Amino acid sequence: MTRAIVIRTSGGLSVRLRPRPLAVGAACTLVALVVAVLAIGGGDYPMSPADVVRTLLGQGTPADAFIVEQVRLPRVLTALLAGGALALSGAAFQALARNPLGSPDLLGFTQGAAAGALTVIVVIGGGGVLLATGAVVGGLVTGAVIYLLAWREGLHGDRLVLTGIGVYAILAGINGYLLTRANIPDAARAVLWLTGTLDGRGWADLAPLLAAMAVVVPVVLVGCARGLRILEMGDDAATALGVRVDAVRLGLLAAAVLLCALAAAATGPVAFVALTAPQLARRLTRDPGPNLLPSLCMGAALLVTADLAAQRLIPGHQLPVGVVTGVLGGAYLVGLLAARRRTGRL
């Protein structure tokens, strides 16, 4: 493990920086930006990367500015932010559960967001801001229910995983029932949303996620990172070192649920980004810690790359981004389970 660099500010605050995780985060950010430029330049109105950069800097033609700023940039930014939010949420869940399968995809949290959104679509017939609100409320309610059911003199990782899987199964049945009650147009819209798509995303879809991440991400990266790293040593050791174990877990769980719910509200429940991004980040950093910042950058790169692939894989036809992430994430999950079986941990 590489030695951390400790930076102390004049106010007495110390920040620990590890070179390899920083390098991995910077590399993922660079990949995400390059892919974002390529994604903005593609489509029926092609633009070169130089034209895209020039337009982003305010030096493009009026036609280029309209295409970039009003049509393509909101979609790309939504992919970057939603991917980062899902990955950061997944990293927090995996650290809390101490289990690589501790992902909001598998623990029922995204199913809860989907249940809230489906209720809005099927029962109320709404969309837009109302649909996003339903997804957020559904995710938060599901998080509260799972927390209460899994709590017993503390929040044990295995109980959290098993409770989440049970709630996932219940919510999957409820969501299936809601789809059977919907009329044909609403059912088609709901199925597309449940698959996960970035098609047609605008500034209104991006604004709630951007505002929440501006608040939640610094809290997680700065306020909870140290406590989460110490928690990996065990509750007794963390308590002895002055960490308020229950408060850190509850705060981090609330932040993670909010992030995945808002990401689902913006894009639909895109599968497996929250599962795979933290694991890939951990493999690259070779750091046993939670790897929150590298995971965030990896998630942004993964989702924007998957969206570009979804637009280009089949000429003349655009796939929902959830199809691409589902195929890739499912293959990764099978490989992860096979690896754990070979090492005798499954």
C-alpha positions in Angstrom: 0.0 0.0 0.0 1.3 3.4 -0.9 2.0 5.8 2.0 -0.5 8.6 2.5 0.5 12.2 2.1 -0.8 14.3 5.1 -1.7 17.9 4.4 -2.4 20.1 7.5 -4.2 23.4 7.1 -3.7 26.5 9.2 -7.1 25.7 10.9 -5.8 22.4 12.3 -7.6 20.2 9.7 -5.6 17.4 8.2 -6.3 15.7 4.9 -4.8 12.4 4.0 -4.0 11.9 0.3 -3.0 8.6 -1.2 -1.1 9.0 -4.6 -2.4 5.8 -6.3 -6.2 6.4 -5.6 -5.7 10.1 -6.7 -4.0 8.9 -9.9 -6.8 6.4 -10.6 -9.4 9.1 -10.0 -7.6 11.5 -12.2 -7.3 8.9 -15.0 -11.0 8.0 -14.8 -11.9 11.7 -14.9 -9.8 12.2 -18.0 -11.4 9.2 -19.7 -14.9 10.5 -18.8 -14.2 13.9 -20.2 -12.7 12.5 -23.5 -15.7 10.2 -23.9 -18.1 13.1 -23.1 -16.5 15.2 -25.9 -16.9 12.3 -28.3 -20.5 11.8 -27.2 -21.4 15.4 -27.7 -19.8 15.4 -31.2 -21.8 12.3 -32.4 -25.3 12.1 -33.9 -27.1 13.3 -37.0 -25.3 16.6 -36.8 -21.6 15.5 -36.4 -19.0 17.7 -34.8 -15.3 17.3 -34.5 -13.8 17.2 -31.0 -12.1 20.5 -31.7 -15.5 22.1 -32.6 -17.1 20.6 -29.5 -14.4 22.1 -27.2 -14.5 25.4 -29.0 -18.3 25.5 -28.6 -18.1 24.6 -24.9 -15.7 27.6 -24.5 -18.3 29.9 -26.1 -16.5 30.3 -29.4 -18.8 28.1 -31.6 -21.3 29.0 -34.2 -25.0 29.6 -33.2 -26.0 26.3 -34.7 -23.2 24.4 -32.9 -24.1 26.2 -29.6 -27.7 25.2 -29.8 -27.0 21.6 -30.6 -24.4 21.3 -27.8 -26.0 23.4 -25.0 -29.6 22.5 -25.5 -29.6 19.0 -26.9 -26.5 17.0 -26.1 -24.7 18.6 -23.1 -27.6 18.0 -20.7 -27.7 14.3 -21.6 -23.9 13.9 -21.2 -23.8 15.8 -17.9 -26.7 13.6 -16.6 -24.7 10.5 -17.5 -21.6 11.8 -15.7 -23.5 12.9 -12.6 -25.8 9.8 -12.4 -22.9 7.5 -12.9 -20.9 9.2 -10.2 -23.8 9.2 -7.8 -24.6 5.5 -8.3 -20.9 4.5 -7.9 -20.5 6.6 -4.7 -23.7 5.1 -3.4 -22.4 1.6 -4.2 -19.1 2.2 -2.6 -20.8 3.4 0.6 -23.1 0.4 0.7 -20.3 -2.1 0.1 -18.2 -0.6 2.8 -21.2 -0.6 5.3 -22.1 -4.2 4.4 -18.4 -5.3 4.1 -19.6 -7.3 1.2 -18.8 -6.7 -2.6 -22.5 -7.6 -3.3 -23.7 -4.8 -1.1 -25.1 -2.7 -4.0 -28.4 -0.7 -4.1 -29.2 -2.7 -7.2 -29.3 -5.9 -5.2 -30.5 -4.6 -1.8 -33.8 -3.2 -3.0 -33.1 0.5 -2.9 -33.4 1.1 -6.6 -36.5 -1.1 -6.6 -37.9 1.2 -4.0 -37.2 4.2 -6.2 -38.8 2.4 -9.1 -41.9 1.6 -7.0 -42.3 5.3 -6.2 -41.9 6.3 -9.9 -44.3 3.6 -11.1 -46.9 4.8 -8.6 -46.7 8.2 -10.1 -46.9 6.9 -13.6 -49.6 4.3 -13.1 -51.8 5.7 -10.3 -51.4 9.5 -10.7 -50.5 9.6 -14.4 -47.8 12.2 -13.8 -44.2 12.7 -15.1 -41.3 15.1 -15.0 -40.8 16.6 -11.5 -43.6 14.5 -10.0 -42.0 11.3 -11.3 -38.6 12.3 -9.9 -40.2 13.2 -6.6 -41.9 9.8 -6.5 -38.6 8.0 -7.2 -36.8 9.9 -4.4 -39.6 9.3 -1.9 -39.8 5.6 -2.8 -36.0 5.2 -2.3 -35.9 7.0 1.0 -38.9 5.1 2.4 -37.3 1.8 1.3 -34.1 2.8 2.9 -35.9 3.6 6.2 -37.7 0.2 6.1 -34.5 -1.8 5.4 -32.7 0.1 8.1 -35.4 -0.6 10.7 -35.7 -4.3 9.8 -31.9 -4.9 9.7 -31.3 -3.0 13.0 -30.7 -5.1 16.1 -28.2 -3.7 18.5 -26.3 -2.3 15.5 -26.4 -2.7 11.8 -24.6 -5.9 10.8 -23.5 -6.3 7.2 -25.0 -9.7 6.6 -28.3 -8.7 8.1 -28.3 -5.6 5.8 -27.7 -7.7 2.7 -30.3 -10.4 3.6 -32.9 -7.9 4.5 -32.3 -5.9 1.4 -32.6 -8.9 -0.8 -35.9 -9.8 0.8 -37.3 -6.3 0.4 -36.0 -6.4 -3.3 -38.1 -9.5 -3.9 -41.2 -7.9 -2.4 -40.8 -4.6 -4.3 -40.2 -6.5 -7.6 -43.6 -8.2 -7.1 -45.3 -4.8 -6.3 -43.7 -3.2 -9.4 -44.9 -6.1 -11.6 -48.4 -5.7 -10.3 -48.3 -1.9 -11.0 -47.3 -2.6 -14.6 -50.2 -5.0 -15.0 -52.6 -2.3 -13.9 -51.3 0.3 -16.2 -52.8 1.2 -19.6 -50.7 0.5 -22.7 -49.1 4.0 -23.1 -48.3 4.3 -19.4 -46.9 0.7 -19.3 -44.7 1.4 -22.3 -43.3 4.6 -20.7 -42.8 2.8 -17.4 -40.9 -0.1 -19.0 -38.6 2.3 -20.8 -37.9 4.1 -17.6 -37.3 0.9 -15.6 -34.8 -0.2 -18.2 -32.8 3.0 -17.7 -32.4 5.6 -20.4 -30.8 8.9 -21.0 -32.7 9.7 -24.2 -34.4 13.2 -24.1 -32.8 14.3 -20.9 -32.7 18.1 -20.4 -31.6 20.6 -17.9 -34.8 20.1 -15.8 -33.9 16.4 -15.3 -30.3 17.4 -14.3 -31.0 20.2 -11.9 -32.2 18.2 -8.8 -29.3 15.7 -9.1 -26.8 18.4 -9.5 -28.1 20.3 -6.5 -28.2 17.3 -4.3 -24.7 16.1 -5.3 -23.3 19.6 -4.5 -24.4 19.1 -0.9 -24.2 15.3 -0.4 -20.9 14.5 -2.1 -18.7 16.8 0.1 -20.4 15.5 3.2 -19.6 11.9 2.2 -16.1 12.5 1.0 -15.0 14.8 3.7 -17.4 14.2 6.7 -17.8 10.4 6.5 -14.7 9.0 4.7 -12.4 8.8 7.8 -15.2 7.3 10.0 -16.0 4.7 7.3 -12.3 3.7 6.9 -12.0 3.2 10.6 -15.3 1.2 10.7 -13.6 -1.4 8.5 -11.4 -2.2 11.5 -14.5 -3.3 13.5 -17.0 -1.6 15.7 -15.0 -2.0 18.9 -11.9 -0.5 17.4 -13.8 2.3 15.9 -15.6 3.1 19.1 -12.2 3.1 21.0 -10.9 5.6 18.4 -13.8 8.0 19.1 -16.0 7.2 16.1 -19.7 7.4 16.7 -20.5 4.2 14.9 -24.2 4.4 14.7 -24.3 8.0 13.7 -21.7 7.5 10.9 -23.6 4.5 9.6 -27.0 6.2 9.7 -25.6 9.3 8.0 -23.8 7.4 5.3 -26.8 5.2 4.7 -29.1 8.2 4.3 -26.6 9.9 1.9 -26.2 6.7 -0.2 -29.9 6.1 -0.4 -30.5 9.8 -1.5 -27.8 9.5 -4.1 -29.1 6.3 -5.7 -32.7 7.6 -5.5 -31.9 10.9 -7.3 -29.8 9.1 -9.9 -32.8 6.7 -10.5 -35.1 9.8 -10.8 -32.8 11.3 -13.5 -32.1 8.2 -15.6 -34.3 5.3 -14.3 -32.7 2.5 -12.3 -29.6 1.9 -14.4 -28.3 -1.5 -13.5 -25.0 -2.6 -12.1 -23.0 0.7 -12.2 -23.2 0.9 -8.4 -22.0 -2.7 -8.2 -19.1 -2.7 -10.7 -17.6 0.8 -10.4 -16.4 0.5 -6.7 -15.0 -3.0 -7.4 -13.1 -1.8 -10.5 -11.8 1.2 -8.6 -10.6 -1.0 -5.7 -8.8 -3.3 -8.2 -7.0 -0.4 -9.8 -6.1 1.4 -6.6 -5.1 -1.8 -4.7 -6.4 0.0 -1.6 -8.6 -2.0 0.8 -10.4 1.1 1.9 -13.7 2.4 0.6 -12.2 4.2 -2.3 -15.0 6.8 -2.4 -13.4 9.3 -4.8 -12.0 6.8 -7.3 -15.4 5.0 -7.3 -17.2 8.3 -8.1 -14.9 9.0 -11.0 -15.1 5.4 -12.3 -18.9 5.5 -12.2 -19.0 8.7 -14.2 -16.6 7.2 -16.8 -18.6 3.9 -17.0 -22.0 5.4 -17.5 -21.0 8.0 -20.1 -19.1 5.3 -22.0 -22.0 2.9 -21.8 -24.3 5.6 -23.1 -22.0 6.3 -26.0 -21.9 2.6 -26.8 -25.7 2.4 -26.6 -25.9 5.1 -29.2 -23.3 3.6 -31.6 -23.6 -0.2 -31.2 -26.5 -0.6 -33.6 -26.4 1.8 -36.6 -29.7 3.6 -36.9 -31.0 2.4 -33.6 -30.4 3.6 -30.0 -30.4 1.2 -27.1 -31.4 2.2 -23.6 -28.2 2.6 -21.6 -29.6 0.2 -19.0 -29.3 -2.6 -21.5 -25.6 -2.0 -22.0 -24.9 -1.7 -18.3 -27.1 -4.7 -17.5 -25.2 -7.0 -19.9 -21.7 -5.8 -18.8 -22.6 -5.7 -15.1 -24.3 -9.1 -15.2 -21.1 -10.6 -16.8 -19.0 -8.9 -14.1 -21.3 -10.3 -11.3 -21.0 -13.8 -12.7 -17.2 -13.4 -12.8 -17.2 -12.1 -9.2 -19.2 -15.0 -7.9 -17.0 -17.5 -9.8 -13.9 -15.9 -8.3 -15.3 -16.0 -4.7 -16.2 -19.7 -5.3 -12.7 -20.5 -6.4 -11.2 -18.9 -3.3 -13.6 -20.8 -1.1 -15.6 -17.7 0.1 -18.9 -18.9 -1.5 
